């Protein structure tokens, strides 16, 4: 066996050990406690937004397939200046919410989304923090209980709000 083939075989062997070892497997994201997909899309629809229903997400590596472990849906404001997308393991277990505002007039939607009934989050405090922070040109985050709220300031006036458990990594 050539030296290159031995190295390649060793590499493949190590890769298999890491891929099949549960200790090295990807951890499931922690759901946002107390909130389901319906809490977000029904409240937004009552405000005139258009929302898709939760469905299985497309596989990132092969978009012709679905990812059976990921549910997603998205919503658009009536004037298309605000957008929200939610991810979860099921429609009952949302794990990540991202909302974008592309105009100063749509910043209020980010504050509205911050009032979702997430267990352990002071909704009024979260909304106040979001509405205050989006007026700055800074990207920052804050924990409310175990839930991390992140504001990202894009170029110009665009702002993004991300809500996830502090241990959850972006999908």
NURO-833232 format. One line per 8 residues: their letters; for each residue x negated, y, z of N, C-alpha, C. Coordinates in nm, 3 decimals. Atoms other than C-alpha are relative to their C-alpha. Example, Ala and Ser with C-alpha at 12.3 -4.5 7.8 and 13.67 -1.06 7.14 Angstrom:
BEGIN
AS	-0.089/-0.119/0.000/-1.230/-0.450/0.780/-0.090/0.120/0.000  0.082/-0.119/-0.006/-1.367/-0.106/0.714/0.077/0.109/0.073
***
This chain:
BEGIN
XXXXXXXX	-0.085/-0.117/0.000/0.000/0.000/0.000/-0.089/0.123/0.000  0.082/-0.121/0.010/-0.141/0.336/-0.100/0.022/0.090/0.121  -0.006/-0.093/-0.113/-0.209/0.608/0.156/0.123/0.091/-0.011  -0.116/-0.087/0.021/0.058/0.834/0.002/0.130/-0.074/0.032  -0.121/0.078/-0.023/0.317/0.557/0.015/0.019/-0.026/0.150  -0.010/0.020/-0.146/0.236/0.486/0.384/0.050/0.126/0.068  -0.046/-0.127/-0.059/0.278/0.855/0.473/0.148/0.023/-0.030  -0.139/-0.020/0.039/0.603/0.870/0.279/0.091/-0.094/0.080
XXXXXXXX	-0.078/0.097/-0.077/0.731/0.552/0.450/0.011/0.043/0.146  -0.003/-0.048/-0.139/0.636/0.693/0.790/0.096/0.118/0.014  -0.088/-0.116/-0.002/0.816/1.018/0.711/0.146/-0.044/-0.004  -0.137/0.050/0.013/1.132/0.833/0.604/0.041/-0.069/0.130  -0.030/0.068/-0.126/1.116/0.616/0.917/0.030/0.098/0.112  -0.024/-0.102/-0.103/1.088/0.919/1.146/0.130/0.075/-0.027  -0.124/-0.071/0.033/1.368/1.095/0.961/0.121/-0.084/0.039  -0.110/0.089/-0.037/1.594/0.792/1.010/0.019/-0.005/0.151
XXXXXXXX	-0.009/0.002/-0.146/1.514/0.779/1.382/0.073/0.125/0.049  -0.064/-0.125/-0.042/1.615/1.145/1.419/0.146/0.007/-0.045  -0.137/-0.010/0.051/1.928/1.110/1.206/0.096/-0.093/0.070  -0.092/0.095/-0.062/2.072/0.802/1.377/-0.003/0.005/0.152  0.009/-0.011/-0.145/1.964/0.886/1.733/0.103/0.102/0.049  -0.102/-0.093/-0.048/2.266/1.039/1.917/-0.058/0.121/0.072  0.060/-0.112/-0.072/2.033/1.258/2.121/-0.039/0.112/-0.097  0.040/-0.099/0.099/1.930/1.433/1.799/0.116/0.040/-0.092
XXXXXXXX	-0.114/-0.032/0.085/2.278/1.447/1.642/0.051/0.140/0.031  -0.057/-0.134/-0.021/2.453/1.777/1.597/0.108/-0.007/0.108  -0.100/-0.003/-0.105/2.659/1.868/1.899/0.126/0.064/-0.053  -0.127/-0.059/0.041/3.026/1.943/1.857/0.012/0.137/0.062  -0.018/-0.133/-0.057/3.106/2.309/1.900/0.106/-0.001/0.109  -0.094/-0.010/-0.111/3.290/2.405/2.217/0.120/0.083/-0.044  -0.118/-0.076/0.040/3.650/2.512/2.149/0.019/0.127/0.084  -0.041/-0.119/-0.074/3.780/2.854/2.250/0.119/-0.043/0.085
XXXXXXXX	-0.104/0.056/-0.086/3.989/2.756/2.553/0.129/0.082/-0.001  -0.130/-0.065/-0.011/4.360/2.833/2.551/0.054/0.063/-0.126  -0.045/-0.064/0.124/4.385/2.954/2.192/0.000/-0.101/-0.115  -0.012/0.087/0.116/4.501/2.773/1.879/0.010/0.085/-0.126  -0.007/-0.071/0.128/4.505/2.865/1.512/0.129/0.081/-0.011  -0.130/-0.067/0.011/4.874/2.955/1.532/0.001/0.132/0.077  0.006/-0.126/-0.076/4.795/3.222/1.794/-0.057/0.113/-0.084  0.061/-0.102/0.084/4.580/3.406/1.544/0.085/0.030/-0.123
XXXXXXXX	-0.067/-0.031/0.126/4.765/3.363/1.216/0.142/0.050/0.019  -0.137/-0.051/-0.021/5.117/3.418/1.357/-0.003/0.146/0.043  0.009/-0.139/-0.043/5.013/3.739/1.534/-0.041/0.092/-0.114  0.041/-0.083/0.113/4.840/3.868/1.222/0.112/0.011/-0.104  -0.111/-0.005/0.095/5.134/3.774/0.998/0.110/0.095/0.047  -0.100/-0.094/-0.055/5.366/3.969/1.230/-0.041/0.145/-0.027  0.052/-0.134/0.029/5.145/4.271/1.150/-0.015/0.024/-0.150  0.003/-0.018/0.144/5.181/4.221/0.774/-0.115/-0.067/-0.073
XXXXXXXX	0.112/0.068/0.064/4.869/4.012/0.709/0.052/-0.121/-0.078  -0.025/0.124/0.075/4.868/3.723/0.460/-0.102/-0.103/0.046  0.089/0.104/-0.054/4.727/3.402/0.607/0.024/-0.135/-0.066  -0.009/0.139/0.043/4.653/3.057/0.472/0.028/-0.085/0.124  -0.020/0.091/-0.113/4.751/2.763/0.690/-0.129/-0.079/0.022  0.121/0.078/-0.028/4.479/2.560/0.863/-0.010/-0.121/-0.093  0.027/0.112/0.089/4.323/2.303/0.631/-0.144/-0.046/0.020  0.137/0.049/-0.012/4.013/2.088/0.614/-0.092/0.084/-0.087
XXXXXXXX	0.098/-0.082/0.071/3.708/2.286/0.512/-0.070/-0.084/-0.106  0.080/0.069/0.102/3.508/2.200/0.203/-0.139/-0.029/0.057  0.134/0.038/-0.042/3.180/2.021/0.260/-0.100/0.101/-0.055  0.098/-0.101/0.041/2.892/2.269/0.247/-0.093/-0.053/-0.109  0.094/0.057/0.097/2.665/2.033/0.053/0.068/-0.044/-0.129  -0.073/0.045/0.118/2.934/1.905/-0.185/0.142/0.056/0.006  -0.131/-0.066/-0.008/3.229/2.145/-0.228/0.116/-0.079/-0.062  -0.109/0.081/0.055/3.424/1.878/-0.419/0.058/-0.093/0.107
XXXXXXXX	-0.046/0.083/-0.112/3.461/1.693/-0.085/0.044/0.089/0.115  -0.039/-0.075/-0.120/3.623/1.798/0.241/-0.080/-0.048/0.120  0.068/0.033/-0.125/3.457/1.805/0.581/0.109/-0.039/0.099  -0.107/0.050/-0.086/3.686/1.587/0.795/-0.011/0.048/0.144  0.021/-0.047/-0.137/3.540/1.738/1.114/0.019/0.151/0.016  -0.012/-0.145/-0.007/3.610/2.103/1.029/0.131/0.047/-0.062  -0.124/-0.063/0.046/3.936/2.293/0.997/-0.026/0.150/-0.011  0.019/-0.144/0.018/3.950/2.650/0.869/0.126/0.064/-0.057
XXXXXXXX	-0.102/-0.079/0.069/4.188/2.922/0.755/-0.046/0.144/-0.002  0.037/-0.141/0.006/4.162/3.286/0.656/0.124/0.087/-0.017  -0.108/-0.098/0.006/4.377/3.598/0.667/-0.054/0.132/-0.055  0.035/-0.132/0.054/4.373/3.935/0.485/0.104/0.102/0.044  -0.093/-0.108/-0.031/4.524/4.264/0.596/0.072/0.041/-0.128  -0.082/-0.040/0.115/4.792/4.411/0.371/-0.079/0.085/-0.099  0.078/-0.088/0.088/4.551/4.675/0.236/-0.136/-0.057/-0.039  0.125/0.072/0.033/4.263/4.423/0.206/-0.126/0.064/0.056
XXXXXXXX	0.119/-0.060/-0.061/4.030/4.631/0.427/-0.045/-0.076/0.124  0.039/0.083/-0.114/4.020/4.369/0.702/0.026/-0.146/-0.036  -0.002/0.141/0.034/3.964/3.995/0.687/-0.038/-0.080/0.124  0.037/0.088/-0.112/3.953/3.713/0.941/-0.007/-0.143/-0.051  0.011/0.143/0.029/3.840/3.352/0.914/-0.026/-0.071/0.131  0.018/0.078/-0.122/3.862/3.090/1.184/-0.043/-0.141/-0.036  0.051/0.136/0.017/3.687/2.757/1.218/0.036/-0.080/0.125  -0.025/0.086/-0.115/3.765/2.463/1.441/-0.020/-0.145/-0.036
XXXXXXXX	0.005/0.143/0.027/3.750/2.089/1.478/0.138/-0.048/-0.042  -0.139/0.021/0.040/4.132/2.088/1.444/0.071/0.135/0.012  -0.077/-0.124/-0.014/4.406/2.353/1.430/0.024/0.034/0.147  -0.019/-0.023/-0.144/4.439/2.309/1.807/-0.130/0.036/0.071  0.131/-0.027/-0.061/4.066/2.348/1.876/-0.081/0.096/-0.085  0.077/-0.101/0.072/3.940/2.672/1.730/-0.133/0.019/0.070  0.134/-0.012/-0.060/3.566/2.714/1.782/-0.069/0.131/-0.036  0.070/-0.120/0.047/3.472/3.032/1.595/0.097/0.087/-0.078
XXXXXXXX	-0.080/-0.096/0.075/3.647/3.345/1.470/-0.093/0.110/-0.048  0.074/-0.113/0.056/3.491/3.603/1.240/0.101/0.093/-0.064  -0.088/-0.100/0.060/3.670/3.925/1.145/-0.084/0.115/-0.052  0.072/-0.110/0.063/3.548/4.197/0.912/0.092/0.119/-0.020  -0.070/-0.125/0.030/3.657/4.560/0.885/-0.089/0.078/-0.095  0.081/-0.069/0.101/3.543/4.746/0.576/0.028/0.150/-0.008  -0.026/-0.144/-0.007/3.686/5.088/0.662/0.023/0.037/0.147  -0.023/-0.044/-0.138/3.707/5.296/0.980/0.146/-0.016/0.038
XXXXXXXX	-0.143/0.015/-0.027/4.085/5.280/0.950/0.034/-0.144/0.041  -0.029/0.140/-0.034/4.067/4.900/0.985/-0.074/-0.048/0.125  0.070/0.039/-0.122/3.847/4.898/1.299/0.098/-0.050/0.107  -0.099/0.040/-0.100/4.162/4.866/1.511/0.036/-0.147/-0.006  -0.030/0.142/0.013/4.220/4.518/1.373/-0.098/-0.086/0.080  0.098/0.077/-0.078/3.899/4.397/1.537/0.038/0.004/0.148  -0.047/-0.010/-0.138/4.030/4.526/1.870/0.123/-0.086/0.023  -0.120/0.082/-0.009/4.363/4.354/1.804/-0.038/-0.148/0.013
XXXXXXXX	0.042/0.141/-0.003/4.190/4.020/1.737/-0.068/-0.033/0.133  0.066/0.022/-0.130/3.990/4.063/2.061/0.099/-0.029/0.112  -0.100/0.025/-0.104/4.319/4.034/2.253/0.060/-0.140/-0.005  -0.050/0.138/0.003/4.373/3.668/2.165/-0.003/-0.059/0.142  -0.009/0.055/-0.136/4.475/3.469/2.476/-0.103/-0.110/0.028  0.107/0.097/-0.027/4.139/3.298/2.532/-0.017/-0.009/0.151  0.012/0.023/-0.144/4.122/3.146/2.880/-0.135/0.049/0.049  0.124/-0.050/-0.060/3.865/3.323/3.097/-0.045/0.134/-0.053
XXXXXXXX	0.036/-0.129/0.059/3.857/3.641/2.887/0.100/0.105/0.046  -0.084/-0.115/-0.033/3.991/3.971/3.019/0.028/0.071/-0.132  -0.035/-0.051/0.133/4.176/4.073/2.702/-0.014/0.151/-0.011  0.008/-0.147/0.005/4.197/4.443/2.789/-0.146/0.045/-0.002  0.142/-0.037/-0.004/3.825/4.460/2.871/-0.068/-0.035/-0.133  0.058/0.040/0.129/3.733/4.270/2.552/0.041/0.099/-0.109  -0.047/-0.095/0.100/3.947/4.500/2.340/-0.068/0.136/0.015  0.065/-0.130/-0.025/3.803/4.812/2.503/-0.145/-0.003/-0.046
XXXXXXXX	0.140/0.013/0.040/3.446/4.687/2.451/-0.013/0.000/-0.152  0.006/0.007/0.146/3.512/4.603/2.085/0.027/0.137/-0.061  -0.036/-0.129/0.059/3.681/4.936/2.008/-0.105/0.107/0.027  0.107/-0.095/-0.031/3.401/5.129/2.180/-0.125/-0.032/-0.081  0.124/0.042/0.064/3.117/4.928/2.029/0.002/0.018/-0.152  -0.003/-0.011/0.146/3.237/4.935/1.667/-0.022/0.143/-0.049  0.022/-0.140/0.040/3.209/5.314/1.667/-0.149/0.033/-0.007  0.144/-0.021/0.006/2.833/5.284/1.716/-0.055/-0.068/-0.125
XXXXXXXX	0.062/0.065/0.115/2.595/5.175/1.444/-0.096/-0.108/0.048  0.087/0.101/-0.059/2.450/4.897/1.659/0.064/-0.138/-0.008  -0.045/0.138/-0.010/2.476/4.520/1.647/-0.033/-0.047/0.141  0.020/0.042/-0.139/2.521/4.375/1.994/0.104/-0.105/0.036  -0.098/0.098/-0.046/2.705/4.110/2.193/0.023/0.014/0.149  -0.035/-0.003/-0.142/2.872/4.068/2.529/0.077/-0.126/0.034  -0.072/0.117/-0.049/2.991/3.772/2.731/0.120/0.045/0.082  -0.119/-0.012/-0.083/3.343/3.767/2.870/0.027/-0.142/0.047
XXXXXXXX	-0.002/0.139/-0.046/3.334/3.457/3.087/-0.104/-0.077/-0.079  0.091/0.080/0.083/3.179/3.189/2.865/0.015/0.028/-0.149  -0.027/-0.031/0.140/3.297/3.351/2.544/-0.084/0.119/-0.043  0.088/-0.105/0.050/3.053/3.557/2.340/0.070/0.078/-0.112  -0.052/-0.092/0.100/3.183/3.857/2.148/-0.120/0.071/-0.061  0.113/-0.063/0.069/2.940/3.988/1.887/0.053/0.100/-0.102  -0.030/-0.101/0.102/2.970/4.309/1.688/-0.126/0.016/-0.085  0.110/-0.023/0.093/2.751/4.336/1.378/0.035/0.121/-0.085
XXXXXXXX	-0.018/-0.120/0.080/2.711/4.671/1.209/-0.068/-0.021/-0.134  0.057/0.013/0.133/2.663/4.638/0.836/-0.046/0.135/-0.051  0.039/-0.129/0.059/2.540/4.906/0.602/0.124/0.086/-0.011  -0.114/-0.091/0.008/2.763/5.208/0.611/0.098/-0.023/0.114  -0.103/0.007/-0.103/3.091/5.159/0.793/0.051/-0.141/0.028  -0.048/0.137/-0.020/3.147/4.781/0.767/-0.041/-0.051/0.138  0.026/0.061/-0.131/3.173/4.598/1.101/0.056/-0.142/-0.001  -0.043/0.138/-0.014/3.205/4.229/1.189/0.010/-0.033/0.147
XXXXXXXX	-0.020/0.053/-0.135/3.343/4.076/1.509/-0.006/-0.151/-0.008  0.006/0.146/-0.009/3.249/3.718/1.595/0.034/-0.038/0.143  -0.041/0.049/-0.132/3.408/3.529/1.884/-0.024/-0.150/0.002  0.028/0.142/-0.013/3.279/3.190/1.998/-0.045/-0.028/0.143  0.056/0.040/-0.129/3.184/2.997/2.310/-0.149/0.029/-0.004  0.142/-0.040/-0.004/2.837/3.102/2.423/-0.095/-0.110/-0.049  0.088/0.109/0.043/2.696/2.757/2.336/0.023/-0.041/-0.145  -0.034/0.038/0.137/2.850/2.737/1.988/-0.091/0.069/-0.100
XXX	0.080/-0.054/0.110/2.632/2.783/1.682/0.093/0.021/-0.119  -0.084/-0.033/0.115/2.781/2.938/1.368/0.012/-0.120/-0.092  -0.018/0.114/0.092/2.935/2.679/1.132/-0.078/0.018/-0.129
***
